[in-house]
């Protein structure tokens, strides 16, 4: 990932403006040095020249802020989208092991690190190196001893901060992991509003949250205390050297009769010099965060799920010839066989823990097996995208977004007036539309929807789907029989040219099924 090459034009523009701004700032000590050497008295004209340079520098800074923020909008959206796409492509077990919240937290940190490095770290590194070199050359023409001191400070600061960054890189990795996992645990505790509000006292919940809060802020405190302690030591050393140089200049003025303007000159140069060194340090810190984020992105790339290359345009037949249905080292069921074709409605039976969902998750390739055939093709050889275009997997966990009912029904998909008219006529939606309109705002996590309404919305999303296979995993759990009946009738009305697998603890679907997979 070469961010510099990808955004070369923007960086050249940014670098040019920063160099222009730095030149304007550097012109003040250069002019002062020239006036000292030429014994020119500081008057209105000289003060006016410096004022113009300062105003020019301010205008450049405003332009820089505008350009950075304009760039940030597009850059951050693009990077967040790109990394989220990689997250979507992770293996099923990898996502479940660490949890979606963990990955989304890491993505947010990584996007910020990439942006800071590109717009600040890299550019500031280049500019500040130029400023440091220019100041040393300038001082060399004025006072060789002070130039040597400034030059000697470079390796001290460079190697000091380099050692600091090396250690911080290790600690930063731990901090990012602890922060992401901690917030994941907290969000899991806070996502059920009904549970939180029904508690008479929140003490027990807050006590449970203490551990992840402690984990988060302890990891941050450890990194900050270490970084600030070492940085404070180096900054104190720099401050000591700066004061020493001012004293040397004062001595030269008092004892040797040198121009007092030299103190004015160095009161401008030295802050510029040490600010530039700090800028180089901050750029190194940005580089450290970038490296950790790059490792995270590499991890995303290395753990993408496998995909076949064969493209299918439909699913006519599914064959199971599974010797052992397993998760890790645990065998759930042996010798699962069956052939299923369009028009089949299949009941997947079995007690909890017998592997019903595990079996069905083989169809969309959440996990990979070599004993499932689609249209007589090994499922491993089929492209994930083309397979999932022909298959809909529905569970009782329904994604609901904060937005209108219309937003939730189409969920980001383009639609037209014809589709809206068809949708609002669906029998399955009539009970919802009797007390809500398409513009009704749905609250976070569907707080103003019942479980049955959520399932109806989820089913309505796929009514116009051209998929050939429906896998319905406990979609009628925790809803009333009347609503479950409506859902099953809707499924039957669209099942003529589809293969439907139903997992359900209730028995309402059995009269509709013509085949059974028994995992008892």
N, C-alpha and C positions, 0 to 999 in steps of 0.2 A: 504494500500500500504506500504509494508515493504521493502524499498530499501536495508537496511542493510542485511537482510536475503537473498534477491535475489542475491546479489553480494558479498556474504560472502568471497569467495576465493580471489577475487581481493582485498577486503578491508584488509584481513589478510596480504597479500603480501605488500600492500601499508603501512599498519601500521608498519609492521616489518622493512621496509626500513627507514621509518621516525624515528622510535625509534632508529635504528642503527645510523642514521645521528645525532639525538639528543644526543645520547651517545657520539659520536665523538666530538660534540661541547662541551658537559658538561665535557669531560675529561680534557680540558684545565684548567678550574678553579680548578678541583679536584687535578690535578697534581701540580698546583701552591700552593694550600693549603698544600699539602703533603710536598713540598719543603720548604715552610715557616716553618712548624712544625719541620722539620728535619734540619733546618739551612743549606740547600743546596744552594750553589751559582748558579745563572742562567748562564749557559755557552752554548757552541756550541751544545753540546749533548741535552740539554733541549730545546733549540730553534728548533733544528732539529726534536725532537719528536712532538712538537706543529705544526711544518710545515707539517709533515706527516699526522697528524690528520686533518688539514685543507684541504689538498689535497684529503684525503679519503672522507671527508664531501662533497667536490665539486663533486667528481665522483658519489656519491650517489644521489646528487641533479640532475645531468644530467640523471641518470637512472630513477629517479622519473618523470621528465618531459616527457621522452620518453613513459613510461608506462601510464601516465595519458592521454596523447594525443592519444595514440593508443586505449585506452579504450574509450575515449571521442567520437571518430568517430563512433564506433558501438553503444555505449550507446545512443548518441544523435539522431542518425538515427532511432533506435528502438523506443525511447520515442516519437519522433516527429510523426512517423508513427502510433503508438498506439493512441496518442491523436487526431491525424487527423481522424483516424477511428471513434473515439467517436464523433468527430464533425460531421462527415458524418451521424452518427446515431441520431443526434438531431431531434426534431420535425421540420416540415417544417416551421411553424409559428415562432418558436424560432429562427431559422437561419435568417429568413427574418426580424425579429424585431430588432436584434442587428447587423446583417450583417456579411457576411463571413470574411471580413477584421478584424473586431473586434476579432472574435474567433481565427483567425490565429495569430494575434498579441499576444493574451493571451497565445496561445500554445507556441510561441517562447519564451516568458518570462518564462513560466513554465518549459520548457525543460532546459533552462539555470539554473534556480533555483535548479532543481533536480540534475543536474550535479555538480554544485558548492557545494551543500550540501554533496553529496556523496563523491566526490574526495578531498574536501578541508574542509568543515565545520565539518563533523562528525570526520574525522581522526584527524584534527587539535585540536579539542576539547579534544580528548583522549590524544594525545601527549602532549599538552600544560599543561593539568592538571598534568601529570606525571612530566614534567619539573618543574612546580611551586612547587610541593611537594618535589622533589629532591633538589631544591635550598634551600628551607626552612630548610630541614634536614641538608644540608651542612653548611649553615650559623649558624645553631643552635650549631654546634660543634666548631664554630669559635668565634661568637659574639652573645650572647643570646639576647641582647637589639635589635640589628638589625633584628634578626629572629622574634622577637615579632612585630616589626614595619611592616615587610613584611607580617606576618600573619594577622595583623590588616587591611592591605590594601585590602585583598581578599574580605571581606564582603562589603566594601565600593564600590569597583569596580563591584562586582557581582550584588548588589541590585541597584546600580546606572544604570548600563547598562540594568538590567532587566526592570526597569521602562521605560528606553528609548525605549527598544524593544517593550514593550507593547503598547506604544503610536505610535511608528513607524508602527506597524502592522496595526493599524487602518488607518493611513495615507497612507500606502503602497497600501492598497486595493483601496482607492480613486484614487491614482496616476495611478495604473495599468488600472483602468477602464477609466479614463480621457485620458491617453496616447493612449489606444487602440481605443477608439471612435474618438479621434482627428485625428489619422492617417487614420482611415477609411474615414473620411470626406475629408481629403486632397487627398487621393488616388482617391476618386470618382471624384474630380475636375480635377485631372491630367491624368486620363486614356484615355481621348479622344484627341489624338495628333492633329487631323485635326482642332478641335475647338480651341485649344490653338494657333496653328500656324496662323490661319486666323485672329486672333485679331490684330488690328493695335497697340493697347497698352494693356499691361497686368495689368495695374494699378487696374482695377476693380476686376480682378481675384485675384490678390495679396491681395487686400483689403478684399475680401471674405475669404481668407485663414488666415488672421490675427487672427480671432476668434479661430479656432482650434489650431493654433500655440500657441496662448496665453494660451489656456486651457492646452495644453501638457506641456509647459515649466513652467507655473505657478505652476502646480501640482508637477513637479519635483523640482522646486526651494523651494517650501514650505517644502517638505520632507527633502531636502538636508540642508537647513538652520537650520531646527530644529535639525536634527541629528548631523550636524557638530558643532552647538553651544553647545549642551550638551556634545558631545564627547570632544570638545576642553576644556571644563571646567574640565572634569575628567582627561584628559591628562595633563593639567596644574597642577592639584593637584598631579598627579603621578610624574611629573617632579620636583615639589617642594620637595616632599618626597625623591626623588632620590638624589637631591642636598644636602638635609639636612643630609642624611646618609653619603655622601662623606665627608661633613664637620666634622661629628662625627669621621669618620675614620682619617681624617687629624689631628683633635685634639688629638686623641689617639697616633698618630705617633709623634707629636710635644711635647706633654706634658708627655705622659707615656712612650715614647721611644719604641712604638710598631714597628714591621717591616714595612717599607714602601711598601713592596710587597703586603700588605693587600689592599692598594689603587688600585694596579694593578689588584688584584684578584676581587675586587668589581667593578672595571671599566668593567670587563668582565661579572660578575654575574648579575649586576643590569639591563643592557640592555637585557640580556637573560630573566630575570624575567618579565620585563615590556612588552617585545615582546610577551612572552607567555600569559600574561594577555590580551594583544591586540588580540592575536590569539583566545583566548576564546571568546572575544567580537565579533570578526568577525564571529566565528562559530555560535554565538547566532543570529547574523544578517542573516546568511545563513539559520538558522533554522526558523527565522521569515518569510523570503521569501518562504521557503518550505511550511510553514503552509498556506500561502495565495494561493500558487499554488495548494496545496492539496485541499483547499476549491473549487477552480475552477474546479479541476478534479472531485470532488464529485458532483458539479453542472452538469457537463457533464454526469456523470453516472445517476443522478436522472432525467434527462430530455431526456432520450432516447425514441424514438418513440416505440409504442406498436407493437407487432408482434403476429400473430396467430401461430398455430402449424401445421395446415393441409398443406400438400405438394401437389401441383398440377403440373402435367407434361405437361399440355396443357390447352388452353382456347378455349372451344368449343362454349360457349354461355355467353352473358352478359345481365343481366336484371336490369333495373332501375324501382324503385317504390318509388320515392322520393316525400314526402309530401311537404317539405319545403327545398329549397336550400338556405343555410344561411352562412354568415361569421360573427362570433360573434353574435351580437343581430340583425343584419340586414338581413332580408329575401329578397332574390333576385328573386326567382321564386318558384311557388308552383305546385304540381301535375305533376312531370316529369316522364313519363312512357315510356317503350320501351323494346323490346327484339331484340338482335342483335347476328347474328351467322356468322360463317366463310363465306367469300365471300361478306359480306355486306360492302358497302362504304357509310359512314354516314356523311351528312353535318350537322354541328352544327351551326344554324343560330341565329342571335340576334344582337341588337345594342350594342355599347360599354357600359359596366357596367351592362349588363343583366345576367352575370354569366357564359358565355361560358367556359372560362378557368377554373373557379372555379368548374364547373361540371366535366370537363375532368380530373382535378387533383384528383378527388375522385378515379379514376381507379387505379393509381399507389399508392394509399393510402398516398398521400401527406397530406390529411386530412381524418379523419375517419368518416364514416357514417354507419348506420345500414340498409340502404335501397338499397344497391347494392349487387347483387348476381353474383358470378362467377361460372359457371357450377352448378347452383342451391345451392351454398354454400355461406353463409354470408361472405362478403369480410373481415370482422374483424377477422374471424377464420383462414384465410389463411396466411401462412408464407410470410412476406414481400419479402424475397429473392426469393422464388419460384414464387411469383406473378410477380415480376419485371423481372425475367428471360424470362417471356413470353410476356412482354409488353415493347414497346419503346415509350417514350414520347419525341417528338422533338418540339422545339420552335424556334423563330427567333434569340434567343440568343445562338450563337454557340461557344462552347469552342475551341479556337485555341491556340496551344502552339508554343513557339519560337523554331523552329527546322526545319527539312526538310518537304517537302510535304508528304513523306513516313511516317514520325513520326506522322503527323496529320491525315493521313488516318487510321492508325492502332491504334493510341493513347494508347500505352502501351500494346496492345494485341499481343501475340505471333503470328507469321505468317510464312509461308513457300513460296518457289518459285512458287508453283502452285497457291496459293492465290494471289500473286503479279501479275502473268500473267492474272488471271481472272479479277482482279481489273482494270488493265490498259486497258482492252478491253471494260469496261463498257461505253456505249454511253454517259452517263451523265458526264463522266470525259474527254471526248475528247477535248472539248473547253479549258479546263484547261491545258491538256497535250500538246496542240498545241503550247503553248509558255512557258511551264514550264516542268521540268523533276521531277522525284521522289526525286532527290537530291537537288532541288531548296530550298533555305532557306526561310522559311516563317517568316516574321518579327513579332514583338510583337503585339498581338491582331489582327494579320492578316492584318497589314497595307498595304501589297502589294497584297491583295485579294479583289475582289468586294463582295458585299453582296450575289450575286447569287452564286459565287464560294464557299463562306463559306457554304452555304446551300447544295451545291452539295457534298462538302466534308463530311458534317454531314450525308447526306443521304447515301453516299457510305459506311460510317462506319457500317451501319446497313443492307446493302444489303445481307450479308451472315449471318445475325442474324437469329436465329431460332425462334424468337418471333412470337406469334400468333396475337398480337394486335399492331397496329400503331396508335398513337395519334399525329396528326400534327397540331400544334398550331401556326397559322399565319406564316408558314414557307416561304410563297411566298410574304410576305409584303416587300415593298421597293425594289423589283427586277423587271426586265422587263418582258413583257408578254412571250417573246420567251423562256427565262430561266424558267419561271414558267411552261410553257407548257412542257418543257423537264422533269421537276421534276414530274409533274402529270403523264406523260406517263410512267416514270420509276416506279412510285408507282403502276400504274395499272398493269404493267408487272409482279409484284411480289405479287399481292394482291389476287390471286386465292384462297389460303388457309388461308387468314388472315381476321381480322376485322379491318377496317380502319375508324377512326374518323377524319374529316377535319374541322378545324376552319379557315375561311378565309373571308376577306372583299371583295375580288374580287369574281366574279361569274364563273371563268374558270373551277372550279372543279365540278360544278353542273351537267353537262352532264354525269359525271362518277358515280354519286351517285344514289343509289337505295332506300335510306332511309334518313329521315330528323328528327332532333331534333330541334324544333322551340321554342326559348326562347323570342320571341317578346313580 
